[in-house]
Amino acid sequence: MNAAASDLMTRQEAAEYLGIQPQTLSVWATSGRHKLPFVKVGRSVRYRRRDLDQWLESRTMTQTVADSLK
């Protein structure tokens, strides 16, 4: 297995990595609620660890909106 293929996670693995349910990733993928990149391999969906890390980084906050209004 090459490095690119070993970097791919199943929906279950990606959900565990993010601490959410696999169904949540499925909803996000179909609704477009969050622009989390995924790879289609036939009928399977796979996630790259680097994409998950970049997505997490983009969601990192230093304060909530309510805190900024004080």
LOZAMAR-435633 format. One line per 5 residues: their letters; for each residue x, y, z of N, C-alpha, C. Coordinates in steps of 0.2 Angstrom, whole numbers, plus 2048, in hexadecimal, padded with zeros to 3 digits. Example, Ala and Ser with C-alpha at 12.3 -4.5 7.8 and 13.67 -1.06 7.14 Angstrom:
2
as = 842/7E4/827/83E/7EA/827/842/7F0/827 ~ 840/7F5/823/844/7FB/824/840/800/827
This chain:
70
mnaaa = 804/7FA/800/800/800/800/804/806/800 ~ 803/80B/7FC/807/811/7FB/805/816/801 ~ 809/81B/802/808/820/807/801/823/806 ~ 7FF/825/800/7F9/829/7FF/7F3/824/801 ~ 7F3/81E/800/7EE/81A/801/7ED/818/809
sdlmt = 7F3/818/80C/7F3/817/813/7F1/81D/817 ~ 7F1/823/814/7EF/829/817/7E7/829/817 ~ 7E3/825/814/7DC/825/813/7D9/822/819 ~ 7D4/825/81C/7D0/822/821/7C9/821/81F ~ 7C6/81B/822/7BF/81A/820/7BB/81F/824
rqeaa = 7B4/820/822/7B0/824/826/7B0/823/82D ~ 7B0/81D/82F/7B0/81B/836/7B7/81D/83A ~ 7BC/81C/836/7C3/81E/839/7C3/826/83A ~ 7C1/829/835/7C1/831/835/7BC/833/83A ~ 7B6/830/83B/7B2/832/840/7B5/831/847
eylgi = 7B8/82C/848/7BC/82B/84F/7C1/830/850 ~ 7C5/832/84A/7CA/837/84B/7C7/83D/84D ~ 7C1/83F/84A/7BE/845/84C/7BA/845/852 ~ 7B9/83F/854/7B4/83F/85A/7AD/840/859 ~ 7AB/83E/853/7A4/83F/851/7A1/838/84F
qpqtl = 79B/837/84D/798/831/84B/799/831/843 ~ 79A/82B/840/79B/82A/839/795/82D/835 ~ 78F/82D/838/789/82F/835/789/837/834 ~ 78D/83A/838/78D/842/838/792/843/832 ~ 797/840/831/79B/841/82B/797/83F/824
svwat = 792/83A/824/78E/839/81F/789/83F/81D ~ 786/842/823/782/847/822/786/84D/81F ~ 78C/84F/822/78F/854/81F/791/853/818 ~ 793/84D/816/795/84C/80F/78F/84D/80A ~ 789/84B/80C/783/84C/808/780/853/808
sgrhk = 780/856/80E/77D/85D/80F/782/863/80D ~ 788/861/80D/78D/867/80C/78E/86C/812 ~ 78B/869/818/78B/86E/81E/792/870/820 ~ 797/86B/820/79E/86D/821/7A2/86A/81A ~ 7A6/86F/818/7AA/86D/812/7B0/869/814
lpfvk = 7AF/863/816/7B4/85E/818/7B5/859/812 ~ 7BB/85A/80F/7BD/856/809/7BD/84F/80B ~ 7BB/84B/806/7BB/844/806/7BC/841/7FF ~ 7BF/83B/7FF/7C1/838/7F8/7BC/832/7F7 ~ 7B9/831/7F1/7B5/82C/7EF/7B9/827/7EC
vgrsv = 7B9/821/7EF/7BD/81B/7EC/7B7/816/7EA ~ 7B5/816/7E4/7AF/812/7E2/7A9/814/7E6 ~ 7A6/810/7EA/7A0/812/7EE/7A3/814/7F5 ~ 7A9/813/7F7/7AC/814/7FD/7AE/81C/7FE ~ 7AD/81E/804/7AF/825/806/7B5/825/80A
ryrrr = 7BB/828/808/7C1/828/80D/7C2/830/80E ~ 7C6/831/814/7C8/837/816/7D0/837/817 ~ 7D3/83C/815/7DA/83D/816/7DB/840/81C ~ 7E0/83E/820/7E2/841/827/7E3/848/826 ~ 7E7/84A/821/7E9/851/820/7E3/855/81F
dldqw = 7DE/853/81B/7D8/857/81A/7D5/858/821 ~ 7D4/852/825/7D1/853/82B/7D5/858/830 ~ 7DB/858/830/7DF/85C/834/7DE/863/832 ~ 7DE/864/82B/7DD/86B/829/7D6/86E/82A ~ 7D1/86A/82A/7CB/86C/82B/7CA/86D/833
lesrt = 7CD/869/837/7CD/86B/83E/7D1/871/840 ~ 7D6/873/83C/7DA/879/83D/7D6/87F/83B ~ 7D2/87E/836/7CE/884/833/7C8/885/838 ~ 7C6/880/83C/7C1/881/841/7C3/883/848 ~ 7C9/884/849/7CC/886/84F/7CB/88D/851
mtqtv = 7C8/88F/857/7C6/895/859/7CA/897/85F ~ 7CA/89E/860/7CD/8A1/866/7C8/8A3/86B ~ 7C2/8A5/868/7BC/8A7/86C/7B6/8A6/869 ~ 7B0/8A6/86C/7AA/8A5/869/7A7/8AB/867 ~ 7A2/8AB/863/79F/8B2/860/79D/8B6/866
adslk = 799/8B2/86B/796/8B5/871/79C/8B9/875 ~ 7A2/8B5/876/7A7/8B8/879/7AA/8BF/876 ~ 7AA/8BF/870/7AC/8C5/86C/7A8/8CB/86D ~ 7A1/8CA/86F/79D/8CF/86F/79D/8D3/876 ~ 7A1/8D0/87B/7A1/8D3/881/7A6/8D9/881
